[in-house]
């Protein structure tokens, strides 16, 4: 009997949260309970993700600093000149020195040094990194660094004076370099020769040529003394025919000494800065007007002495050197306004002779 009553006894209504019925009045409360339960799993994941981001950033910063230190060590204390590090300096504007506040790019130094290194090791068979040739290695490093410093200083003066070199001027200079005694070399052959001898791509050869032309243009523009000497030479040649005599009479105060000389018979396309070509356009005994040499080392006046049937010429010449640019650069160095970031020994007269 008791068992039968127990079976028919009504169950008490389930008043727990899980058993409570969801009605329109309790749906908001139920939703909040569900969300609250989910937050227990959400926030720990957020904290882990935050820590992961911090760790990733920290590792990245350490890696970047490590790479920067390694790069600094290889380029500055170790002076690594390999192709890999050269390519880095072509991309990153890293300085190798400063001159009068102007940055000297490491890549500009390396493009000069590596060309000489390549030629001496591959064409002359010299092991520059042996003890025997240590002084020669230091010499070409110093020459490359001095040249890069001079180019940077010329670029600074050019910017201040509004001097520039056009693409047409660069094209003309490159075309002149393709001219040889055997005629005009094709562009492909010229590029192959430059790469083989100096390890320069066409782009690098063009950049080197443009820097050289810009320095020349600046040197001509700022050298007022050389301009006056040129005018003196023109005036003296109206009454004097002997080049040696004219050279002695030109005032050299504040400028460089004028000198004269003569050549034996040479091809009219001789690689002499355009002097033979200028002489070949004269009649025998004719004297040219002053002109700039293609090498950019000064003004020249030539006189044709002889011309044979083989298109060879002999000529006398007067040279009016440029001195102002080198003088200004030396003053900057004397004033301690040049800072070098790599250790390269200075060139002494004794080492230069060796």
Backbone as numpy.savetxt, mean C-alpha at the origin, in Angstrom:
# Nx Ny Nz CAx CAy CAz Cx Cy Cz
-77.03 -56.94 53.77 -77.85 -55.72 53.77 -77.00 -54.47 53.77
-76.01 -54.51 54.67 -75.11 -53.33 54.74 -74.35 -53.14 53.45
-73.97 -54.25 52.85 -73.24 -54.14 51.58 -74.11 -53.55 50.50
-75.42 -53.97 50.52 -76.33 -53.45 49.50 -76.54 -51.96 49.69
-76.67 -51.50 50.93 -76.83 -50.07 51.19 -75.59 -49.29 50.75
-74.44 -49.94 50.97 -73.18 -49.25 50.60 -73.10 -48.99 49.10
-73.65 -49.98 48.31 -73.59 -49.83 46.85 -74.47 -48.70 46.38
-75.60 -48.53 47.07 -76.54 -47.50 46.62 -76.31 -46.14 47.26
-75.26 -46.04 48.10 -74.98 -44.76 48.75 -74.46 -43.78 47.71
-74.97 -42.58 47.74 -74.52 -41.56 46.78 -73.10 -41.14 47.07
-72.39 -41.00 45.97 -71.01 -40.48 46.09 -71.05 -38.99 46.36
-70.09 -38.55 47.19 -69.98 -37.12 47.43 -69.44 -36.43 46.20
-69.95 -35.28 45.95 -69.46 -34.57 44.76 -67.97 -34.24 44.92
-67.21 -34.37 43.76 -65.75 -34.08 43.74 -65.56 -32.59 43.74
-65.04 -32.11 44.88 -64.82 -30.66 45.02 -63.38 -30.26 44.76
-62.53 -31.23 44.28 -61.12 -30.87 43.98 -61.06 -30.03 42.72
-59.86 -29.47 42.50 -59.68 -28.60 41.32 -59.86 -29.36 40.03
-59.42 -30.65 40.03 -59.53 -31.43 38.79 -60.97 -31.84 38.53
-61.74 -32.03 39.59 -63.11 -32.48 39.42 -64.10 -31.37 39.25
-63.71 -30.14 39.50 -64.63 -29.02 39.40 -64.99 -28.78 37.95
-66.28 -28.60 37.71 -66.75 -28.38 36.35 -66.38 -26.98 35.87
-66.06 -26.88 34.59 -65.71 -25.59 33.98 -66.97 -24.98 33.42
-67.30 -23.83 33.91 -68.48 -23.10 33.44 -68.04 -21.77 32.89
-68.99 -21.04 32.31 -68.66 -19.71 31.79 -68.11 -18.80 32.89
-68.55 -19.05 34.13 -68.10 -18.20 35.22 -66.69 -18.57 35.68
-66.31 -19.84 35.47 -65.00 -20.30 36.01 -63.95 -20.49 34.94
-64.24 -20.21 33.62 -63.27 -20.47 32.55 -62.01 -19.61 32.69
-62.17 -18.34 33.12 -61.00 -17.46 33.26 -60.10 -17.96 34.38
-60.74 -18.40 35.47 -59.97 -18.91 36.58 -59.21 -20.18 36.20
-59.89 -21.04 35.43 -59.25 -22.28 35.00 -58.06 -22.01 34.06
-58.25 -21.05 33.14 -57.16 -20.70 32.22 -55.93 -20.20 32.98
-56.14 -19.39 34.00 -55.02 -18.86 34.79 -54.29 -19.98 35.52
-55.09 -21.01 36.00 -54.44 -22.14 36.68 -53.55 -22.92 35.72
-54.03 -23.12 34.49 -53.24 -23.86 33.49 -51.96 -23.11 33.13
-52.08 -21.78 32.91 -50.90 -20.97 32.57 -49.91 -20.95 33.71
-50.40 -20.87 34.90 -49.51 -20.85 36.06 -48.71 -22.15 36.14
-49.38 -23.25 35.81 -48.65 -24.52 35.81 -47.57 -24.58 34.75
-47.84 -23.94 33.61 -46.85 -23.95 32.53 -45.65 -23.08 32.81
-45.86 -22.04 33.62 -44.74 -21.13 33.89 -43.62 -21.83 34.65
-43.95 -22.88 35.36 -42.91 -23.60 36.09 -41.87 -24.19 35.15
-42.31 -24.53 33.90 -41.40 -25.08 32.92 -40.80 -24.02 32.01
-41.47 -22.89 31.86 -41.03 -21.85 30.94 -39.84 -21.08 31.49
-39.91 -20.61 32.71 -38.89 -19.72 33.23 -37.52 -20.39 33.39
-37.44 -21.63 33.83 -36.11 -22.27 33.87 -35.44 -22.31 32.50
-36.23 -22.54 31.41 -35.67 -22.55 30.06 -35.16 -21.17 29.70
-35.90 -20.12 30.08 -35.45 -18.76 29.79 -34.13 -18.46 30.47
-34.01 -18.86 31.74 -32.77 -18.61 32.46 -31.60 -19.35 31.81
-31.80 -20.57 31.35 -30.74 -21.34 30.70 -30.34 -20.70 29.38
-31.33 -20.22 28.63 -31.04 -19.58 27.35 -30.25 -18.29 27.57
-30.59 -17.53 28.57 -29.89 -16.29 28.89 -28.42 -16.58 29.23
-28.21 -17.62 30.01 -26.85 -18.00 30.37 -26.07 -18.47 29.15
-26.76 -19.17 28.24 -26.11 -19.65 27.02 -25.65 -18.49 26.14
-26.48 -17.45 26.03 -26.11 -16.27 25.23 -24.90 -15.57 25.83
-24.90 -15.42 27.15 -23.76 -14.77 27.83 -22.48 -15.55 27.59
-22.56 -16.88 27.71 -21.38 -17.72 27.49 -20.88 -17.61 26.06
-21.82 -17.60 25.09 -21.42 -17.50 23.68 -20.73 -16.19 23.39
-21.28 -15.10 23.94 -20.67 -13.78 23.75 -19.28 -13.74 24.37
-19.14 -14.28 25.57 -17.85 -14.29 26.26 -16.81 -15.07 25.47
-17.21 -16.24 24.96 -16.28 -17.05 24.17 -15.87 -16.32 22.89
-16.83 -15.64 22.25 -16.54 -14.90 21.02 -15.55 -13.77 21.28
-15.77 -13.06 22.39 -14.87 -11.94 22.73 -13.47 -12.46 23.00
-13.36 -13.54 23.74 -12.05 -14.13 24.03 -11.37 -14.58 22.75
-12.14 -15.20 21.84 -11.57 -15.66 20.58 -11.08 -14.49 19.73
-11.87 -13.41 19.66 -11.48 -12.24 18.87 -10.22 -11.60 19.44
-10.19 -11.46 20.77 -9.00 -10.88 21.41 -7.78 -11.76 21.15
-7.98 -13.08 21.24 -6.87 -14.00 20.99 -6.35 -13.89 19.57
-7.28 -13.82 18.60 -6.86 -13.66 17.20 -6.15 -12.34 16.97
-6.66 -11.27 17.63 -6.03 -9.96 17.47 -4.61 -9.96 18.03
-4.43 -10.60 19.18 -3.09 -10.68 19.78 -2.16 -11.50 18.89
-2.67 -12.62 18.36 -1.85 -13.45 17.47 -1.47 -12.69 16.20
-2.42 -11.94 15.64 -2.14 -11.14 14.45 -1.10 -10.07 14.76
-1.27 -9.40 15.90 -0.30 -8.37 16.29 1.09 -8.96 16.44
1.17 -10.12 17.07 2.47 -10.74 17.30 3.14 -11.13 15.98
2.37 -11.69 15.07 2.95 -12.14 13.80 3.41 -10.97 12.93
2.67 -9.86 12.95 3.01 -8.75 12.07 4.07 -7.82 12.66
4.03 -7.59 13.96 4.90 -6.57 14.54 6.17 -7.16 15.19
6.09 -7.92 16.28 7.34 -8.49 16.79 7.98 -9.50 15.83
7.17 -10.46 15.29 7.72 -11.50 14.43 7.95 -11.04 12.99
7.25 -10.01 12.55 7.36 -9.48 11.18 7.17 -10.58 10.12
6.09 -11.31 10.27 5.75 -12.38 9.32 5.34 -11.76 8.00
6.04 -12.11 6.91 5.75 -11.52 5.59 5.14 -12.55 4.63
4.57 -13.61 5.16 3.98 -14.64 4.32 2.78 -14.11 3.54
2.39 -14.87 2.54 1.27 -14.47 1.70 -0.01 -14.33 2.52
-0.22 -15.22 3.47 -1.44 -15.17 4.29 -1.55 -13.84 5.03
-0.49 -13.46 5.71 -0.54 -12.21 6.48 -0.49 -10.99 5.56
0.14 -11.13 4.41 0.10 -10.03 3.43 -1.33 -9.78 2.98
-2.08 -10.84 2.72 -3.47 -10.69 2.30 -4.31 -10.03 3.40
-4.00 -10.33 4.64 -4.72 -9.69 5.74 -4.47 -8.19 5.72
-3.21 -7.78 5.51 -2.89 -6.35 5.49 -3.48 -5.65 4.27
-3.81 -6.41 3.24 -4.47 -5.81 2.07 -5.92 -5.49 2.37
-6.51 -6.26 3.30 -7.92 -6.07 3.65 -8.07 -5.10 4.82
-7.26 -5.29 5.85 -7.33 -4.45 7.04 -6.33 -3.31 6.93
-6.74 -2.08 7.21 -5.82 -0.93 7.11 -4.90 -0.83 8.32
-4.05 -1.83 8.49 -3.15 -1.85 9.64 -1.94 -0.97 9.36
-1.48 -0.19 10.34 -0.34 0.71 10.10 0.99 0.03 10.38
2.00 0.38 9.61 3.37 -0.04 9.89 4.19 1.13 10.42
3.67 2.35 10.18 4.33 3.57 10.66 3.37 4.73 10.47
3.77 5.90 10.98 3.06 7.15 10.69 4.11 8.20 10.33
3.73 9.10 9.43 4.62 10.18 9.03 3.83 11.47 9.03
4.22 12.37 9.91 3.56 13.68 10.04 2.04 13.51 10.21
1.66 12.52 11.00 0.24 12.26 11.25 -0.44 11.39 10.21
0.24 11.05 9.14 -0.34 10.21 8.08 0.00 8.75 8.32
-1.01 7.88 8.26 -0.77 6.45 8.46 -0.09 5.83 7.25
0.93 5.00 7.52 1.61 4.23 6.47 1.08 2.81 6.56
0.41 2.36 5.54 -0.24 1.04 5.58 0.80 -0.08 5.55
0.55 -1.09 6.36 1.43 -2.26 6.40 1.48 -2.94 5.03
0.33 -2.99 4.37 0.28 -3.63 3.05 1.15 -2.92 2.03
1.27 -1.59 2.11 2.12 -0.84 1.18 3.59 -1.16 1.41
3.95 -1.37 2.67 5.33 -1.79 2.97 5.59 -3.19 2.43
4.66 -4.11 2.67 4.88 -5.49 2.26 4.90 -5.66 0.74
4.11 -4.88 0.02 4.10 -5.03 -1.44 5.46 -4.67 -2.03
6.16 -3.73 -1.40 7.51 -3.39 -1.86 8.53 -4.40 -1.39
8.45 -4.79 -0.13 9.42 -5.75 0.40 9.30 -7.10 -0.29
8.08 -7.60 -0.44 7.89 -8.93 -1.00 8.34 -9.02 -2.45
8.25 -7.90 -3.18 8.70 -7.93 -4.58 10.22 -8.13 -4.65
10.97 -7.42 -3.78 12.42 -7.58 -3.76 12.80 -8.95 -3.20
12.09 -9.38 -2.17 12.35 -10.70 -1.60 12.15 -11.79 -2.66
11.05 -11.68 -3.41 10.73 -12.67 -4.44 11.81 -12.69 -5.52
12.22 -11.51 -5.98 13.21 -11.44 -7.06 14.55 -12.02 -6.63
15.03 -11.62 -5.46 16.34 -12.08 -5.01 16.36 -13.58 -4.74
15.27 -14.10 -4.19 15.25 -15.53 -3.87 14.98 -16.41 -5.08
14.11 -15.94 -5.98 13.72 -16.78 -7.12 14.54 -16.53 -8.37
15.08 -15.31 -8.53 15.85 -15.00 -9.74 17.35 -14.98 -9.49
17.74 -14.58 -8.29 19.17 -14.53 -7.97 19.61 -15.74 -7.15
18.66 -16.52 -6.67 19.01 -17.71 -5.89 19.62 -17.41 -4.54
19.24 -16.27 -3.93 19.79 -15.85 -2.64 18.84 -16.28 -1.52
19.39 -16.91 -0.52 18.62 -17.26 0.68 18.72 -16.10 1.66
17.76 -15.20 1.59 17.81 -13.99 2.40 17.74 -14.27 3.89
17.24 -15.43 4.27 17.03 -15.72 5.68 18.17 -16.55 6.28
19.28 -16.62 5.55 20.48 -17.23 6.09 21.33 -16.15 6.75
22.22 -16.56 7.62 23.09 -15.61 8.31 23.95 -14.82 7.33
24.31 -15.46 6.25 25.19 -14.83 5.27 24.58 -13.57 4.66
23.25 -13.58 4.47 22.58 -12.47 3.80 21.68 -11.67 4.75
21.99 -11.74 6.03 21.18 -11.01 7.01 21.18 -9.51 6.74
22.34 -8.94 6.43 22.42 -7.51 6.18 21.64 -7.11 4.94
21.66 -7.96 3.91 20.90 -7.65 2.70 19.40 -7.69 2.98
18.96 -8.62 3.81 17.55 -8.69 4.19 17.14 -7.41 4.92
17.97 -6.97 5.85 17.67 -5.74 6.58 17.67 -4.53 5.64
18.54 -4.57 4.64 18.63 -3.46 3.69 17.35 -3.33 2.87
16.84 -4.44 2.35 15.63 -4.33 1.52 14.41 -4.04 2.38
14.43 -4.47 3.64 13.34 -4.09 4.55 13.34 -2.58 4.76
14.52 -2.03 5.03 14.62 -0.59 5.26 14.22 0.20 4.02
14.67 -0.24 2.85 14.32 0.47 1.61 12.82 0.41 1.36
12.21 -0.74 1.62 10.77 -0.87 1.42 10.00 0.00 2.40
10.45 0.06 3.65 9.76 0.87 4.65 9.94 2.36 4.34
11.15 2.77 3.98 11.39 4.17 3.63 10.55 4.59 2.43
10.42 3.68 1.47 9.63 3.99 0.27 8.15 4.13 0.62
7.65 3.25 1.49 6.25 3.33 1.91 5.99 4.62 2.69
6.94 5.01 3.51 6.81 6.26 4.27 6.79 7.45 3.33
7.68 7.45 2.33 7.72 8.55 1.36 6.42 8.64 0.56
5.87 7.48 0.17 4.61 7.48 -0.58 3.46 8.03 0.28
3.44 7.65 1.57 2.39 8.15 2.45 2.51 9.65 2.66
3.73 10.14 2.80 3.94 11.58 2.97 3.54 12.33 1.70
3.86 11.75 0.55 3.45 12.37 -0.72 1.93 12.40 -0.84
1.27 11.33 -0.40 -0.20 11.29 -0.45 -0.79 12.37 0.44
-0.17 12.61 1.60 -0.64 13.66 2.52 -0.51 15.03 1.87
0.66 15.32 1.27 0.87 16.60 0.61 -0.07 16.75 -0.59
-0.28 15.68 -1.33 -1.16 15.72 -2.50 -2.59 16.06 -2.09
-3.05 15.48 -1.00 -4.40 15.77 -0.51 -4.53 17.22 -0.08
-3.51 17.74 0.58 -3.54 19.12 1.05 -3.46 20.13 -0.10
-2.77 19.74 -1.18 -2.57 20.65 -2.31 -3.55 20.41 -3.46
-4.41 19.42 -3.30 -5.37 19.11 -4.35 -4.75 18.49 -5.59
-3.68 17.73 -5.40 -2.98 17.06 -6.50 -3.50 15.63 -6.62
-3.73 15.19 -7.83 -4.19 13.82 -8.05 -3.59 13.27 -9.34
-3.70 11.98 -9.49 -3.23 11.29 -10.70 -4.43 10.59 -11.32
-4.64 10.82 -12.60 -5.80 10.25 -13.29 -5.52 8.82 -13.74
-6.59 8.11 -14.06 -6.45 6.75 -14.58 -5.73 6.77 -15.92
-5.95 7.84 -16.70 -5.27 7.95 -18.00 -3.76 8.06 -17.83
-3.31 8.78 -16.81 -1.88 8.88 -16.54 -1.30 7.53 -16.14
-2.03 6.80 -15.33 -1.56 5.47 -14.92 -1.50 4.54 -16.13
-2.53 4.58 -16.98 -2.55 3.75 -18.18 -1.36 4.08 -19.08
-1.06 5.36 -19.23 0.05 5.78 -20.08 1.38 5.28 -19.53
1.55 5.39 -18.21 2.79 4.92 -17.60 2.96 3.41 -17.76
1.87 2.67 -17.60 1.94 1.22 -17.77 2.23 0.83 -19.21
1.70 1.59 -20.15 1.98 1.32 -21.56 3.45 1.58 -21.88
4.02 2.61 -21.30 5.44 2.90 -21.50 6.32 1.78 -20.96
5.88 1.17 -19.86 6.65 0.07 -19.29 6.63 -1.16 -20.18
5.65 -1.25 -21.06 5.55 -2.40 -21.96 6.45 -2.26 -23.18
7.02 -1.06 -23.36 7.88 -0.82 -24.51 9.29 -1.33 -24.20
9.82 -2.14 -25.08 11.19 -2.65 -24.92 11.95 -2.42 -26.22
13.20 -2.79 -26.22 14.02 -2.62 -27.43 13.51 -3.46 -28.59
12.78 -4.52 -28.26 12.26 -5.40 -29.30 10.85 -5.03 -29.74
10.32 -3.94 -29.21 8.98 -3.51 -29.57 8.08 -3.43 -28.35
6.77 -3.48 -28.61 5.79 -3.37 -27.53 5.36 -4.78 -27.09
5.51 -5.04 -25.81 5.12 -6.34 -25.25 3.61 -6.38 -25.05
3.01 -7.52 -25.31 1.56 -7.65 -25.11 1.23 -7.54 -23.62
-0.03 -7.19 -23.34 -0.45 -7.03 -21.95 -0.30 -8.32 -21.18
-0.67 -9.45 -21.81 -0.58 -10.74 -21.13 0.86 -11.10 -20.80
1.75 -10.85 -21.75 3.17 -11.15 -21.52 3.74 -10.24 -20.44
3.37 -8.97 -20.49 3.86 -8.02 -19.49 3.39 -8.42 -18.09
2.11 -8.78 -17.97 1.58 -9.20 -16.67 2.31 -10.43 -16.15
2.61 -11.37 -17.06 3.31 -12.59 -16.66 4.73 -12.28 -16.19
5.40 -11.34 -16.89 6.77 -10.96 -16.51 6.78 -10.29 -15.14
5.84 -9.37 -14.93 5.77 -8.66 -13.65 5.49 -9.64 -12.51
4.59 -10.59 -12.74 4.28 -11.57 -11.71 5.49 -12.46 -11.43
6.18 -12.84 -12.49 7.33 -13.74 -12.35 8.50 -13.05 -11.65
8.75 -11.78 -11.99 9.90 -11.08 -11.43 9.63 -10.41 -10.08
8.44 -9.82 -9.95 8.17 -9.02 -8.75 7.01 -9.55 -7.90
6.38 -10.63 -8.35 5.28 -11.23 -7.58 4.12 -10.26 -7.41
3.87 -9.44 -8.45 2.77 -8.48 -8.43 1.67 -8.91 -9.38
0.45 -8.85 -8.92 -0.70 -9.03 -9.81 -0.89 -7.74 -10.60
-1.69 -7.75 -11.67 -1.95 -6.50 -12.41 -2.50 -5.39 -11.52
-3.35 -5.75 -10.56 -3.90 -4.74 -9.64 -2.81 -4.14 -8.78
-1.93 -4.99 -8.26 -0.84 -4.49 -7.41 0.13 -3.64 -8.21
0.44 -4.07 -9.44 1.34 -3.28 -10.29 0.75 -1.91 -10.58
-0.55 -1.87 -10.78 -1.21 -0.59 -11.05 -1.16 0.32 -9.81
-1.39 -0.24 -8.64 -1.35 0.56 -7.41 0.05 1.11 -7.16
1.07 0.29 -7.38 2.45 0.74 -7.20 2.77 1.86 -8.17
2.34 1.71 -9.42 2.59 2.74 -10.44 1.89 4.04 -10.08
0.66 3.94 -9.61 -0.09 5.15 -9.24 0.56 5.88 -8.08
1.04 5.14 -7.08 1.73 5.77 -5.94 3.01 6.45 -6.39
3.73 5.82 -7.31 4.97 6.42 -7.82 4.68 7.70 -8.59
3.65 7.68 -9.42 3.30 8.87 -10.19 2.83 10.00 -9.29
2.08 9.67 -8.24 1.61 10.71 -7.34 2.77 11.37 -6.61
3.74 10.57 -6.18 4.91 11.15 -5.52 5.70 12.05 -6.47
5.81 11.62 -7.71 6.52 12.44 -8.70 5.79 13.77 -8.92
4.48 13.69 -9.04 3.69 14.90 -9.29 3.85 15.89 -8.13
3.83 15.37 -6.92 4.02 16.24 -5.75 5.43 16.84 -5.76
6.43 16.02 -6.07 7.82 16.49 -6.07 8.02 17.62 -7.09
7.40 17.51 -8.25 7.51 18.57 -9.26 6.78 19.84 -8.81
5.60 19.66 -8.22 4.78 20.81 -7.86 5.40 21.65 -6.75
6.04 21.02 -5.79 6.53 21.77 -4.64 7.95 22.30 -4.83
8.65 21.83 -5.85 10.06 22.23 -6.00 10.17 23.51 -6.82
10.01 24.65 -6.16 10.09 25.96 -6.83 11.52 26.28 -7.25
12.50 25.81 -6.49 13.90 26.07 -6.83 14.26 25.40 -8.15
13.83 24.15 -8.32 14.11 23.44 -9.58 13.46 24.15 -10.76
12.27 24.71 -10.55 11.61 25.46 -11.62 12.43 26.68 -12.01
12.97 27.39 -11.01 13.81 28.56 -11.30 15.09 28.14 -12.01
15.69 27.03 -11.59 16.89 26.54 -12.25 16.60 26.17 -13.70
15.43 25.60 -13.93 15.04 25.25 -15.30 14.97 26.51 -16.16
14.39 27.57 -15.62 14.31 28.83 -16.36 15.70 29.42 -16.61
16.60 29.28 -15.64 17.97 29.75 -15.82 18.67 28.99 -16.94
18.45 27.69 -16.98 19.06 26.87 -18.04 18.58 27.33 -19.40
17.28 27.59 -19.53 16.73 28.05 -20.81 17.37 29.37 -21.22
17.51 30.29 -20.27 18.10 31.59 -20.58 19.57 31.46 -20.96
20.33 30.63 -20.26 21.75 30.46 -20.55 21.99 29.79 -21.90
21.11 28.87 -22.27 21.29 28.16 -23.53 21.07 29.06 -24.75
20.55 30.22 -24.55 20.39 31.16 -25.67 21.73 31.71 -26.13
22.70 31.74 -25.19 24.02 32.28 -25.53 25.13 31.26 -25.35
24.88 30.20 -24.58 25.89 29.18 -24.32 25.47 27.87 -24.99
26.43 27.22 -25.62 26.14 25.95 -26.28 26.72 24.76 -25.55
27.71 25.02 -24.71 28.37 23.93 -23.99 27.58 23.58 -22.73
27.13 22.35 -22.64 26.31 21.93 -21.50 27.09 21.96 -20.19
28.35 21.60 -20.23 29.16 21.62 -19.01 29.26 23.04 -18.45
29.43 24.00 -19.33 29.53 25.40 -18.91 28.21 25.88 -18.32
27.12 25.51 -18.94 25.80 25.92 -18.45 25.55 25.34 -17.06
25.92 24.09 -16.85 25.71 23.43 -15.56 26.44 24.16 -14.44
27.62 24.68 -14.74 28.41 25.38 -13.72 27.84 26.76 -13.40
27.13 27.35 -14.34 26.63 28.72 -14.15 25.27 28.80 -13.45
24.56 27.69 -13.36 23.23 27.70 -12.75 23.36 27.81 -11.23
22.56 28.69 -10.64 22.56 28.89 -9.20 21.97 27.66 -8.50
22.71 27.13 -7.52 22.24 25.93 -6.82 21.83 26.25 -5.39
21.71 27.51 -5.04 21.34 27.88 -3.68 19.92 27.38 -3.37
19.82 26.58 -2.33 18.52 26.03 -1.93 18.05 24.87 -2.78
18.84 24.46 -3.75 18.44 23.36 -4.62 19.57 22.37 -4.82
19.43 21.52 -5.80 20.43 20.49 -6.07 21.38 20.96 -7.17
22.53 20.35 -7.24 23.53 20.70 -8.24 23.11 20.22 -9.62
23.28 21.08 -10.61 23.00 20.73 -12.00 24.22 20.02 -12.57
24.00 18.97 -13.31 25.16 18.32 -13.93 24.83 17.90 -15.35
25.89 17.69 -16.11 25.75 17.34 -17.52 26.56 16.10 -17.83
26.20 15.43 -18.90 26.93 14.25 -19.34 26.54 13.96 -20.78
27.12 12.93 -21.34 26.82 12.52 -22.72 26.81 11.01 -22.79
26.12 10.46 -23.77 25.99 9.02 -23.91 26.63 8.55 -25.20
27.00 7.28 -25.27 27.38 6.69 -26.55 26.12 6.42 -27.37
26.24 5.78 -28.51 25.07 5.43 -29.31 24.20 4.41 -28.57
22.93 4.74 -28.42 21.97 3.84 -27.75 20.70 3.79 -28.61
19.90 2.76 -28.49 18.64 2.70 -29.24 17.74 3.89 -28.89
16.98 4.36 -29.86 16.11 5.51 -29.62 15.00 5.20 -28.62
14.70 3.90 -28.41 13.71 3.53 -27.39 14.39 3.00 -26.14
15.59 3.48 -25.89 16.35 3.08 -24.71 15.57 3.42 -23.44
15.65 2.53 -22.45 14.94 2.75 -21.19 15.76 3.70 -20.31
15.66 5.00 -20.60 16.45 6.00 -19.89 15.59 7.19 -19.45
14.35 6.94 -19.20 13.46 8.01 -18.76 12.94 8.86 -19.89
13.07 8.40 -21.14 12.57 9.15 -22.29 13.58 10.09 -22.92
14.83 10.05 -22.45 15.85 10.97 -22.99 16.23 10.62 -24.43
16.46 9.34 -24.70 16.84 8.93 -26.05 15.70 9.21 -27.03
14.47 8.98 -26.61 13.32 9.25 -27.47 13.23 10.73 -27.79
13.49 11.59 -26.80 13.45 13.03 -27.04 14.57 13.45 -27.98
15.76 12.87 -27.82 16.90 13.21 -28.68 16.66 12.77 -30.12
15.99 11.62 -30.31 15.76 11.09 -31.66 14.84 11.99 -32.48
14.07 12.85 -31.82 13.17 13.75 -32.54 13.85 15.06 -32.95
15.14 15.21 -32.60 15.88 16.42 -32.93 16.75 16.20 -34.17
17.11 17.28 -34.78 18.13 17.22 -35.82 19.49 17.32 -35.15
20.54 16.93 -35.85 21.88 16.91 -35.26 22.26 18.30 -34.74
22.68 18.37 -33.49 23.03 19.64 -32.86 21.84 20.36 -32.25
20.64 19.85 -32.48 19.43 20.47 -31.93 19.32 20.27 -30.43
18.70 21.24 -29.77 18.55 21.21 -28.31 17.07 21.24 -27.97
16.66 20.38 -27.07 15.25 20.30 -26.68 14.93 21.36 -25.63
13.63 21.55 -25.42 13.18 22.34 -24.29 13.24 21.45 -23.04
13.30 22.04 -21.84 13.29 21.21 -20.62 12.02 20.36 -20.55
12.17 19.11 -20.14 11.02 18.21 -20.02 11.21 17.31 -18.80
10.10 16.77 -18.34 10.15 15.85 -17.21 10.50 14.45 -17.71
11.40 13.80 -17.00 11.71 12.42 -17.35 10.57 11.51 -16.89
10.44 10.38 -17.54 9.39 9.44 -17.14 9.70 8.77 -15.81
10.95 8.87 -15.37 11.32 8.32 -14.07 11.04 9.31 -12.94
10.71 10.57 -13.29 10.32 11.55 -12.29 11.43 12.05 -11.41
12.68 11.98 -11.87 13.79 12.41 -11.02 14.26 13.83 -11.30
13.59 14.53 -12.22 13.96 15.92 -12.48 13.63 16.36 -13.89
14.10 17.57 -14.21 13.95 18.11 -15.56 15.21 17.82 -16.36
15.03 17.60 -17.67 16.16 17.32 -18.54 16.12 18.21 -19.78
17.32 18.51 -20.29 17.49 19.12 -21.60 18.47 18.24 -22.36
18.13 17.84 -23.58 19.02 16.97 -24.36 19.42 17.65 -25.66
20.60 17.28 -26.13 21.11 17.76 -27.42 21.56 16.56 -28.23
21.07 16.44 -29.45 21.43 15.32 -30.30 22.84 15.50 -30.84
23.70 14.51 -30.56 25.08 14.56 -31.04 25.26 13.76 -32.32
24.57 12.62 -32.41 24.74 11.75 -33.58 23.55 10.81 -33.68
23.23 10.44 -34.90 22.16 9.47 -35.16 22.58 8.61 -36.34
22.51 7.28 -36.19 22.94 6.41 -37.28 21.74 5.77 -37.98
22.03 4.92 -38.95 20.97 4.29 -39.75 20.25 3.18 -39.00
20.77 2.78 -37.87 20.14 1.71 -37.07 19.24 2.27 -35.98
18.83 3.51 -36.15 17.93 4.17 -35.19 18.56 4.24 -33.79
19.85 4.50 -33.80 20.55 4.72 -32.53 20.95 6.18 -32.44
20.99 6.69 -31.22 21.31 8.10 -31.03 22.36 8.25 -29.94
23.14 9.31 -30.07 24.06 9.73 -29.02 23.66 11.15 -28.65
23.60 11.43 -27.35 23.12 12.74 -26.95 23.84 13.23 -25.69
23.88 14.55 -25.55 24.32 15.18 -24.31 23.08 15.63 -23.54
23.20 15.71 -22.23 22.02 16.12 -21.46 22.42 16.94 -20.25
21.51 17.80 -19.86 21.57 18.54 -18.60 20.47 18.02 -17.70
20.82 17.76 -16.46 19.82 17.28 -15.50 19.63 18.31 -14.39
18.38 18.66 -14.16 18.02 19.57 -13.06 17.26 18.72 -12.04
17.95 18.24 -11.00 17.31 17.31 -10.06 16.27 18.00 -9.18
15.36 17.19 -8.67 14.39 17.65 -7.68 14.94 17.38 -6.29
14.82 18.36 -5.41 15.39 18.20 -4.07 14.41 18.56 -2.95
13.36 19.31 -3.25 12.49 19.84 -2.20 11.74 18.74 -1.45
11.22 17.76 -2.16 10.44 16.72 -1.49 11.30 15.96 -0.49
12.48 15.53 -0.91 13.36 14.81 0.00 13.78 15.69 1.17
13.97 16.97 0.91 14.34 17.90 1.98 13.22 18.01 3.01
11.98 18.15 2.56 10.85 18.24 3.49 10.69 16.96 4.29
10.82 15.83 3.61 10.67 14.55 4.31 11.77 14.38 5.36
12.97 14.79 5.03 14.06 14.69 5.99 13.81 15.60 7.18
13.26 16.77 6.94 12.92 17.68 8.06 11.87 17.07 8.98
10.92 16.37 8.39 9.89 15.68 9.20 10.55 14.60 10.07
11.49 13.88 9.48 12.18 12.84 10.25 13.03 13.45 11.36
13.72 14.54 11.04 14.55 15.20 12.04 13.72 15.75 13.20
12.49 16.15 12.90 11.59 16.69 13.92 10.88 15.58 14.70
11.28 14.33 14.47 10.71 13.17 15.19 9.21 13.02 14.93
8.79 13.34 13.71 7.37 13.18 13.38 7.13 11.93 12.53
8.07 11.00 12.61 7.91 9.69 11.97 8.01 8.62 13.06
6.98 7.79 13.16 6.97 6.70 14.14 6.87 5.38 13.38
7.77 4.46 13.66 7.77 3.15 13.02 7.36 2.09 14.03
6.49 1.17 13.61 5.93 0.17 14.52 6.59 -1.19 14.41
7.57 -1.33 13.52 8.36 -2.56 13.43 9.83 -2.19 13.56
10.62 -3.12 14.01 12.03 -2.86 14.25 12.82 -3.18 12.99
13.21 -2.14 12.26 14.02 -2.30 11.05 15.25 -1.41 11.20
16.46 -1.99 11.14 17.67 -1.19 11.33 17.81 -0.09 10.29
18.38 1.03 10.70 18.65 2.13 9.77 19.79 1.71 8.83
19.79 2.29 7.65 20.83 1.99 6.68 22.01 2.92 6.93
23.16 2.35 7.20 24.38 3.14 7.33 25.14 3.13 6.03
26.06 4.04 5.88 26.84 4.10 4.64 27.63 2.82 4.43
28.09 2.21 5.52 28.86 0.98 5.41 28.00 -0.17 4.90
26.79 -0.30 5.47 25.90 -1.38 5.05 25.40 -1.18 3.65
25.22 0.09 3.26 24.76 0.37 1.90 25.81 -0.03 0.88
27.07 0.17 1.22 28.13 -0.19 0.29 28.20 -1.70 0.11
27.92 -2.44 1.19 27.93 -3.89 1.08 26.77 -4.40 0.26
